C-alpha cells in the first residue's frame, strides 16, 4: 500500500497480534495501521481508541484457504471456507 502511494516509512515496528497493536496504541506508544476496523473503540485496558479512515481506498485483499483435501477438512474448516468464498465475492459484479 505504501509503495503504491510512493510513501517512505520512518521507524516502524511490527507486532505479533492485532490485540498487541491496540494495546500499544492505546498506551500512547505510537499509531497503528490495520486492514480491519476493530469492533470497539476501547482498548482491552479501557483506554480510548480513535479510528480514522484512509483518504485513498485500497482494493479489498483476497485470502487463500489451503488444505489437504476434502477428506481432511473439518466441518469448521468447510464452514470457514464457504464463508470466506461468499465474503470474497460478495462485492464483485455478477459474471452472468
C-alpha positions in Angstrom: 0.0 0.0 0.0 2.8 2.4 0.9 4.8 1.6 -2.2 1.8 2.2 -4.5 1.4 5.6 -3.0 5.2 6.2 -3.2 5.5 6.8 0.5 8.6 6.2 2.6 8.1 4.7 6.1 10.1 6.0 9.0 10.8 3.9 12.0 8.3 1.0 12.2 7.6 -1.9 14.5 5.6 -5.0 13.6 3.7 -6.6 16.5 2.6 -10.2 16.8 -1.1 -9.6 17.1 -3.9 -7.0 16.5 -4.6 -7.0 20.2 -1.0 -6.0 21.0 -1.2 -3.2 18.4 -4.3 -1.9 20.0 -2.8 -2.0 23.5 0.4 -0.2 22.5 -1.5 2.5 20.6 -4.0 3.0 23.5 -1.0 3.2 25.8 0.5 6.1 23.8 3.3 4.1 22.1 2.5 5.3 18.6 -0.1 4.8 15.9 -1.3 1.7 14.2 -2.3 0.9 10.7 -4.6 -2.1 10.2 -6.6 -3.6 7.4 -9.5 -4.1 9.6 -11.5 -1.9 11.9 -11.9 -3.1 15.5 -15.5 -3.6 16.7 -14.8 -1.5 19.8 -13.3 2.0 20.2 -11.9 0.9 23.5 -8.7 -1.0 24.2 -8.8 -4.0 26.4 -7.4 -1.9 29.3 -10.3 0.6 28.8 -8.3 3.3 27.1 -10.0 5.1 24.2 -9.1 4.3 20.6 -9.8 6.6 17.6 -10.1 5.1 14.2 -9.5 7.2 11.1 -10.4 6.1 7.6 -7.8 6.4 4.9 -8.4 9.0 2.2 -7.4 6.6 -0.5 -9.5 3.5 -0.5 -7.4 0.3 -1.2 -8.8 -2.6 -3.1 -10.0 -5.5 -1.0 -7.4 -8.2 -0.5 -8.0 -11.8 -1.4 -7.5 -14.6 1.0 -6.3 -18.1 0.2 -7.6 -21.2 2.0 -5.2 -24.2 1.6 -6.0 -27.7 2.8 -5.0 -31.3 2.1 -8.3 -32.2 0.5 -12.0 -32.6 1.3 -11.4 -35.8 3.4 -9.0 -33.9 5.8 -11.1 -30.7 6.0 -13.1 -30.5 9.3 -16.7 -29.3 9.4 -15.4 -26.0 10.9 -12.9 -25.7 8.1 -15.6 -26.2 5.5 -17.8 -23.5 7.1 -14.8 -21.1 7.2 -14.0 -21.8 3.5 -17.7 -21.2 2.5 -17.9 -18.0 4.5 -14.6 -16.8 3.0 -15.7 -17.5 -0.5 -19.1 -15.7 0.0 -17.5 -12.7 1.6 -14.7 -12.5 -1.0 -17.0 -12.5 -4.0 -19.9 -10.5 -2.4 -18.7 -7.1 -3.7 -17.9 -8.3 -7.3 -20.4 -7.8 -10.1 -22.1 -10.9 -11.4 -20.3 -12.6 -14.3 -23.5 -13.9 -15.9 
